[in-house]
Amino acid sequence: MDPGGSSSRLGDQRDPHWYIDSTYASSLKVSLRLPTRQFLEAEVKMPSGHIDQPVIEDNRDGTVSIKYDPREEGVHELYVKYNGEHVQGSPYKFHVDSISSGYVTAYGPGLINGVSGEPSQFTISTKGAGAGGLSMAVEGPSKAEITCHDNKDGTVSVSYLPTAPGEYKISVRFGDKHIKGSPFVAKVTGEGRKRNQISVGSCSEVTLPGKVNDDDIRSLNASIQAPSGLEEPCFLKRLPSGNIGISFTPREAGQHIVSVKKMGVHIQNSPFNITVHEQEVGDAKKVKVSGTALKEGKTQCENTFSVDTRNAGYGGLSLSIEGPSKAEIQCADSKDGVLAISYKPTEPGYYIVNLKFADHHVEGSPFTVKVTGEGSNRQREKIQRHRDSAPLTEVGTNCKLTFKMPGITSFDLAATVTSPGGVSEDAEIQEVEDGLYSVHFVPKELGVHTVSVKYREIHIPGSPFQFTVGPLRDSGAHLVKAGGGGLERGEAGRFNEFNVWTREAGAGQLAISLEGPSKAEIDFKDRKDGSCDVSYKVDEPGEYRIGLKFNEQHIPDSPFKVYISPAAGDAYLLEVAQFPDSAQVDKPTQFYIRMNGAKGNLNGTVISPSGKTDDCFIQNIDGDQYSVRFMPRENGVHNINVKFNGVHIPASPLRIKVGKDDADPAAVHAHGPGLGTVKTGAKTDLIIDTCNAGAGILAVTVDGPSRVSMDCTEVEEGYKVRYTPLSPGFYYMSIKYNGAHIVGSPFKIEATGGNLAEIGAQETSSVTVETVQKVSKAAQKQGPVLPHFKSDATKVTSKGMGLKKAYLNKHNQFTVHAGDAGTNILYVGIYGPKGPCDEVQLKHKGKNNYECWYVVRDRGDYIVIVKWGDDHIPGSPYKVEV
């Protein structure tokens, strides 16, 4: 067994490769590749609970053997640690049986673990078991084809092919009775698997009666309800006739109700009734698929098959391919309505093809395709480390968030913390050591805080951060963050670094893998506060993929694609001078590069927020200094790549703010029922509040067991997102603003209820909106934000003659006692026949006890108002006679 399939350097030691000779045996031998055994520990836990010590032997050929002669029958556990950390797969379970027991036994790695899309094998021994029928079954997240081979020596070799990660239950029966250990539970991972998907829409279009102009379209939203009650968002569009119509996927025949609303109110003639005929409903059974590429394929070339949906009604076609490489997918629509779909894998192995029409599998899907041919010889390296829960923080304690960002000055860093109540305060930044910084703040309330860290007024990678004060409300891979230069670009022959923050995700296993043209050396440094520093070094330039998994699930945005440039050489000599803090649209901007003696070719490109790339104009000023000029065409953060002999200079990419880019992901918040537990087949929604977050690009993506119909419309406080899940399970909603996750994103959403679509591979749905600037009514009254007080005005008492009777031109006095009423502000106002009185004075005597006196100049009836915060105290307003 080789559970890791990879190794990595840690100092000058290597993580091991394991080979277990038997998992159901009378003796055990485990082999591993290891340069030295001095960092290796092993022990066996017996069925009785006692611990036994196996023998570790150095084979003096680059491998080490662990041998163990068991003394008890039953399930044993082998614990193997290297450098104090469990190796991948540890503890290993194995069953010990008496050789002459006469029982049917099963053993092999396929009973313990496996990899999605790769055959898992085990062996069944029936020696001495007598006559009886042998039967097997595999149950799990996907169907698994089973093949058996009789070895004619009393043993049977069994292979099954799981097509999705998860837990599989393997039942082996002899004479209709489970054998010892059955049902076995095997954990199948998606290790090293890559997925690609495409969707091809095919929607029914219906014209709406009446005239609706373009301006109205943006503020309208529409939904369609089927006879069964299934309600989904549908899309409004201008049809070639000039009328407005709706576009939707019919799921059942009969009378449908279409509701079109503006700001929550039906427009004229809404709701509309439309009829869907049987032949219009998408039927996956009527889709015809042909071509050998769904059975076998070749690497490095296009493998084509055809899909005919002409007689299948209206429905979206979705295709996903998962396997050892991310296969490029092409889709061509021929004139006769038949789709030609091709895929181009770069690695041999088994690929799983999910092909769905109208959210149901076509006949034969998912297809298992065996791809043969030459691979790209990519090398894979992996390490795994256990992450403990970070210490709990409380109100009033010092909270810390650390990050590594080498090559900058702390003078250009700034941090703010926003409490759950919406109060923002500056936070302190300290330089712990060269390039390592920590943000410090003392929270005043429990809950999720937002920590924004900016370098030159631009969020650093990973910011804004979620920071929970008090107990964590959730845990899991979706709450892990990663960011840093080493996830954006790198250089061959030197260590490239990035940060991983697991604090919000709780305890678990963090796995870091690198795949590319050469083997990687990976180093890991735990900062013991829920964050860690990862560095890696590779020898060859080229494109690498960095996978980050937490408890065997990819973290958000993983895997990361990183281009490693050749060793910098003289590029390190180059310096940037007079780089501007900001720039303006359509006005040339320039800065200077000092060569410091380096000889070679200098070039520069500028990448705008929309992704457009433009060349910079480079001119020699004098022998050793060059000017770099560019003309920004849009607002937002631009990246400027400056390369010397094709290699980034140390400061590249440089980032600059153009125009008034006030799009701030830290100021965007999401709330609503669509972020909680939702029901399949029921339309749900959420509000994304973009008030005071500036104008930017809002992107919402939902990953889950089914595609979701989703739309996004403008509302007063921001944008409303509506969607309908079709299958039960967990969905992950990513909300990004100008490319950065908002706090809490991705949100984990559980859908319950019946299954309205067939489950296959994970499916992705997305919507993107260019937002307009929104300002909340509260923010229009510019000024500081009041703290959130906790108080009870009913516990305030007051006494004194000044609350009953007052005298002209004298100090009229009363006292207010708020010692038991919590914290708030005391307001006192006195109003008479001719307006406010001339003079009111208030003095705090300590412990929320106040003394008040006032002077009046006119006779008549006065009103004395005493408020503790927004609430009148008991007796207020008082009527006073002068």
LUMBA-860877 format. One record per residue (C-alpha): residue in one letter; x, y, z. Coordinates in pm, whole numbers, plus 50000, padded with zeros to 5 digits. Layout:
aXYZ/...
This chain:
m500005000050000/d501255034849915/p498805059150073/g500855090250025/g502305084049683/s504805111649745/s507565123649970/s508935156950085/r512025171250243/l511885184750594/g515395195750685/d517395166950539/q514935138950624/r512215125450397/d508655115150472/p508275077650413/h506595056350148/w504765026950312/y504144991550191/i501934969150408/d502314932950299/s499154920550469/t496154935450645/y494634902250749/a497504880350855/s499274859251113/s502384881351093/l503004916550972/k505794933250780/v505784970150683/s508444985450456/l509275021950399/r511785042550206/l513725063450457/p517325076150469/t517515072050847/r515405054951116/q516405077551404/f513245098851373/l510895068751343/e508605055351618/a506195025951594/e503845007951832/v500974983151804/k497714985351997/m496344950152053/p492614940652072/s492984938152452/g494084974652462/h497674966552556/i500514983552367/d503224962252207/q506494972552042/p507294960451688/v510864955951563/i512294983351337/e515084971451104/d517244992150869/n517504973050539/r520574993950441/d519144999250091/g517265031450155/t514335012850320/v513355004150676/s511184974250780/i508764971951071/k508114935951177/y505584923351426/d504584888351543/p501094891051694/r500074873352015/e496294879551999/e493544874251743/g491424903751628/v491794939451499/h495164956051574/e496254992051514/l499785001251402/y500835036851498/v503775050351296/k505245084751365/y508045102551179/n509605133751336/g506855131751602/e504025134151341/h501715105751229/v502575095150875/q499695095950629/g497245067450698/s498505061151054/p497115043851253/y496845013851015/k494314986851103/f495034949951043/h493214918251144/v495054888751297/d493524854351258/s494564818951336/i496014802151025/s493984770351073/s490744787151172/g488844775150865/y487234809450836/v486924829350513/t489184859650551/a489794891450349/y492874913750338/g494394941150125/p494644979150098/g491244982149926/l489554973350256/i491155003350430/n491565031750184/g491775041349819/v491875069549565/s488875080849360/g489145069248998/e491805042949071/p491145005449119/s491184994049484/q492244957949541/f491854931949814/t492054894049842/i489564868749987/s490934835750121/t488524806150139/k491184779850224/g489734752750448/a486374770050468/g484334741850310/a481484746350065/g479434778250043/g478554807249814/l480714838749814/s479074872849754/m480364908749761/a478824943449758/v480314978649764/e478155007849881/g479275044249887/p478975079149735/s479265064949379/k478605032549198/a481725010849195/e482274984348931/i483484951549090/t485674925748911/c486764892049059/h489454867348956/d489684831849094/n493374824449155/k492684786449171/d494594784049501/g491754790849743/t492004828449704/v490014853649499/s491444887349384/v488814915049397/s489044949649241/y486504977849261/l486605012649106/p485205040949326/t484365072149120/a483885097349404/p485685103649734/g484045093450064/e483455062950283/y482675029750111/k481154999750287/i482494966450154/s480384936250244/v481794901150198/r479444872250270/f480124834750274/g477074812450290/d474884843750333/k476784853450651/h479214882550691/i482824870950722/k484954883751011/g485404921750990/s482624926150730/p481314951450644/f484714968150603/v484865006250577/a487365020650327/k488135057550311/v488505069349950/t490185102849892/g490235125049584/e494035127149615/g495655142749309/r492375143449117/k491585173548895/r488165183548771/n487035204648478/q483475212548374/i481425230748111/s477735238848077/v475755244147757/g472405261747803/s469195252747623/c466265272747760/s462655278747666/e461775315047592/v458335330447653/t457315366147561/l455695387347833/p452735408947730/g452985446947760/k455905470647726/v458835469847969/n461745493047896/d465455485747942/d465795507348251/d463155486448423/i464805453248335/r467685458848579/s465355463948874/l463015434948787/n463275399048899/a461235369348785/s460475334648916/i458515305348777/q456455280648978/a455785245848837/p452575225948903/s454415205349171/g455265237249363/l458965238449259/e459835275349231/e463035288049065/p464415321848959/c464235327248581/f465945352648361/l464495383348191/k465875391947849/r465055413547550/l463905391347265/p464645398646894/s461055410946857/g461875439447101/n459555425747369/i460735413947709/g460655376547768/i461675350948027/s464175323047980/f463855291248190/t464395253448192/p461025235048189/r461105205948437/e457495193748414/a454455197448188/g451365217648278/q450305252448390/h453175273848530/i452915307148713/v455455334248632/s455855362548886/v457665394148778/k458345419149056/k459955452949101/m461285460149452/g459125431649583/v455865443349416/h454225426149116/i454405446248791/q451265451548580/n449585418548468/s451905397948695/p451605369048776/f451385354648422/n450165319548337/i452035298948078/t451615262947962/v454545238947918/h453915209547683/e455275174647741/q457695176047445/e459315207747585/v460335191747918/g463985181447927/d464345143347934/a467855129347989/k466695094547873/k466135108647521/v469705122047488/k471795100847251/v475525097647317/s477985081047080/g481745076947043/t484485054647183/a485945084247381/l483505076047662/k485195041947707/e488855048647628/g491075078047541/k494635089047468/t496805114847641/q498035146647466/c495295145547199/e491615154247151/n489195125747232/t485795133347079/f482275120347136/s478895133947020/v475765143447214/d472385146147041/t469755165247245/r467425173746953/n464555151547070/a465125156347443/g463285189247499/y464775219947670/g467465215947935/g470995225948020/l473755201147939/s476535199048198/l479745179248162/s482475173148419/i485645152748378/e487705142348678/g490965123248671/p494745124248715/s494955156648508/k492675186248440/a491515177648090/e490825206647852/i487225204947725/q486025218447388/c482405219647272/a481345225846911/d477715228646801/s477295215046449/k474585228946221/d472345198346264/g472055204246641/v474455176546751/l477205186946995/a480775174846936/i482555174047273/s486265166947308/y488625164347603/k492435164447614/p494035147747919/t497765150947989/e498155121148227/p497145084448183/g494755067448425/y491045064048494/y488805094148432/i485195098448544/v482885116448299/n479585129648441/l477155139648165/k473825154448274/f470885169348086/a468235189548274/d470045179548597/h469685142148536/h472355117548419/v472115106448057/e472085068948004/g475425053448110/s476615083448311/p478915085648501/f481225069748242/t484565054248344/v487205061248079/k490595044348068/v493155068647927/t496485055047803/g499605071147659/e502585091447773/g502255114048077/s503835148048123/n506265134348385/r505045159048647/q506485153848996/r504295154549309/e505385162249664/k503245163449979/i503495169150354/q500775166250616/r500695182950958/h498195182051243/r496765215951342/d495605220551700/s492775244051791/a494025279351859/p493605291752218/l490145306452292/t490025344352314/e487675364152537/v486465399952571/g489175421952723/t492075398752631/n494845406652384/c494025391252043/k496715385051785/l496775377351411/t500185371351249/f501335371650887/k504615370150700/m505285395850428/p509005399350355/g510555428550170/i508225456350291/t508375483750554/s505965483450849/f505455520850795/d503225512750495/l501045487650687/a497745496650856/a495095475351027/t491525480851146/v489155458451343/t485365459851306/s483315444651588/p480095424351537/g478215456151633/g479795475351344/v482275496851542/s485645500751362/e488885508951543/d492535510551444/a494655480651550/e498345480151643/i500865463251412/q504155450251556/e507155436151369/v507935403351550/e511015395751343/d512255404850996/g509235401950763/l506895387351032/y504145410351163/s501365407151419/v498115426751452/h497005432951812/f493605444051943/v491485440752257/p487855431552176/k484925446552365/e482295420952258/l481935384252165/g481385372451807/v482905374551460/h485205404551410/t486575416651075/v490325423651067/s491485443850765/v495215445950697/k496345469150418/y499715476450259/r499755510550091/e495945511750126/i495475478549942/h494335446750124/i497175421650168/p496515386250032/g494005369550268/s492555402250403/p489875408850523/f490175381850792/q487465366451007/f488415365651377/t485995349651626/v486125361551988/g484715334452215/p483825299052103/l483985291151728/r480535288751564/d481655265451284/s484685245851167/g485995230350847/a488115235650536/h485915264250407/l487175286050696/v490905281650617/k492625310750440/a495915311750251/g497815340650097/g501265353750017/g503775358549738/g504475321149706/l500885314549595/e501125341049320/r504575335249172/g507935320049265/e511535316249165/a513465284249099/g516315275549334/r515115296049634/f512435292849902/n509085309249818/e506765316450111/f503065319650188/n500785320450495/v498025296250599/w495495306850864/t493585277351018/r492445294951338/e488765297451239/a488635261351112/g489425244051444/a491635213251478/g492445190551185/q494985177550933/l496525202650692/a497935186850374/i500185206850141/s501025193149795/l503085206449505/e502915192549153/g505005203948860/p508095198948643/s510405190948938/k510235177649293/a509645202849569/e511265207249906/i508525218550148/d509105234250488/f506465242150749/k506635264851052/d503815265651307/r503295299451479/k501095283251752/d498345309651714/g496255293551440/s498585304751160/c501625289350994/d504305297850743/v504895274750445/s507935276850218/y508885255649920/k511785252849679/v511825237549329/d514715233949085/e512915237548751/p510905267648624/g507395262548484/e503795259448594/y503105243248933/r499895235349121/i499795239949498/g497025220249668/l495955228950023/k493555205250196/f492155205850549/n490705172950673/e490955160150312/q488885188850165/h490325216349945/i490365250550111/p488805279949918/d490525287249582/s492725255949607/p494505243149402/f496535274649328/k498275277848991/v501755293149031/y504325301348764/i507915295848881/s510385317648691/p514045308748631/a516615318748896/a516705356548921/g520405361848855/d521095399048805/a517365407848839/y518085410949214/l520255441449148/l517375462349009/e515645488149232/v512395507749196/a512495545549258/q509825572849285/f506905548449263/p503675569049295/d501085562749569/s498195565649322/a497325573748961/q494475588148755/v492555573648460/d493795585248116/k496785603248269/p500295589548210/t502015576148521/q505705568548553/f508355555348790/y512045546848759/i514205515648761/r517865516948869/m519885489248702/n522855490948947/g525225476748688/a522985448648558/k523085443148181/g520135428147995/n516605432847864/l513985451848071/n510245450047996/g506985457948174/t503255450548145/v500275464848333/i497215443648418/s493965462548486/p491245451348734/s489185437648443/g492125415348340/k493295434548031/t497065434747974/d498905464447820/d502605471047757/c504505497447953/f506685522747767/i510305519547884/q512915546047806/n516565549947905/i517075582448104/d520805579048154/g523225550048143/d521935531648451/q518375544748495/y515165538048301/s511695553348320/v508615530748305/r505405547648183/f501855534948142/m498395549448082/p495655534748306/r492235532048135/e490045522148432/n489695527148807/g490885500949053/v494025482549162/h496475476248874/n499365451248881/i502585461048704/n504945432548608/v508525443848562/k510895417148429/f514615416348364/n515725389948113/g512275373948149/v512465371848532/h510465393048777/i512545418948965/p512235415649349/a509475442149387/s507355428549097/p504395427349063/l503955463449182/r500415473449281/i498925508149236/k495495522949301/v494045541749003/g491315567649059/k488935565949350/d488945528549410/d486935525849729/a485645490649663/d486275474450001/p485385437550056/a485665443150433/a482605465950418/v480405440350237/h478115418450449/a475655390950364/h472545380450556/g469235363050498/p467515329050499/g469535317550195/l472645314350415/g470995290750667/t469285257050626/v467325256950300/k464855233250133/t465285216449794/g462845228949530/a462075260649728/k463315294749615/t465385312049881/d467265344949894/l469875365450074/i470905402050079/i474475412850005/d474855446750171/t477315468249971/c476495501250144/n479685521650198/a481745494850013/g482185515349695/a481535502849341/g483155470349234/i482685435649084/l480415412949290/a480855375749209/v478705348749371/t479565311949315/v477725281549453/d479415247149463/g477285217549560/p475635184649471/s473495201349202/r473465232148982/v471235260049114/s469155284748917/m470415317949050/d469915354948980/c471055387849133/t469015420249135/e469625454649279/v467845465049601/e468115496049818/e470895483450048/g472805463749785/y471925432349592/k469485403649639/v470615368849532/r467925342549477/y468545305649410/t466845271549423/p468835240249525/l467635207649367/s469545181249567/p470035177049943/g473535181150088/f476045208450164/y476515238249932/y479365263349961/m478585299149853/s481585321249775/i480925358649772/k483805379349636/y484085416949597/n486785428449353/g488355394049371/a488555391149754/h486305369449973/i484045389450207/v484145379350574/g482385345950627/s482845335350262/p482555307850154/f479325302050351/k478365265850429/i474675260150351/e472765227850419/a469895218150190/t467335193050315/g464365176750144/g463725154649844/n466155149149557/l464915167349243/a468095161149041/e470505132149014/i473715136149213/g476975132549026/a480155152949059/q480155186149246/e478545212849026/t479245250249011/s476835279048940/s477815315648937/v476585351048876/t478645383248841/v477405419048875/e479165452548828/t477855471749128/v476995508349171/q477945528449477/k475485525249765/v475365547450074/s473355537550381/k471025563150535/a473005561750858/a476245569350674/q474735599750505/k474685616650844/q478475616750856/g479915613051205/p481315588351456/v479445555851525/l477965552551875/p479015522052075/h476425495052146/f475285501952505/k473735475952734/s471435493952979/d467995494053144/a466385528453192/t463725514053427/k466415509853695/v467305547153698/t465925567453995/s465775605154046/k464775628654329/g464865665554425/m462625696454448/g463695706754097/l461495679153957/k458325693654120/k458675731154167/a461155757754050/y461945794154144/l462875823053912/n466595831753877/k467635804754129/h469535772154100/n466815745154096/q468385711254172/f467725673454143/t469835641654136/v469835611053908/h471085576554022/a471925551853741/g474375529053924/d472295497553857/a471155507053507/g474165495953299/t476135518953070/n474635547152861/i474455584952815/l472305607253037/y470245633352850/v468495662253034/g466295688252862/i464055715953005/y461405733452793/g459185763052901/p456515786552766/k459065805952558/g461335777152461/p464345760652632/c465445774252972/d468525796652987/e470945774253171/v471245736753249/q474305720853413/l475065684253476/k477845669953693/h478945633553721/k479615625154088/g480965590154016/k479465555253975/n476775568353738/n475375592953995/y474615627553856/e473745661853999/c471695685853783/w470665722453829/y468925747253600/v467935784153596/v464615797853457/r463765834453375/d459985832253299/r456915820953494/g454685792453371/d454665754653326/y457915737153225/i458645701453109/v461775683853242/i462885654453027/v465405629053166/k466545600652937/w469015572152988/g470095566152631/d467005565652405/d464565557352688/h462785579752940/i463555571453304/p460545563653532/g458495595953584/s459905614253279/p458755637953136/y458155657753459/k455775687553479/v457305716253685/e455505748353793/v457535780953815/
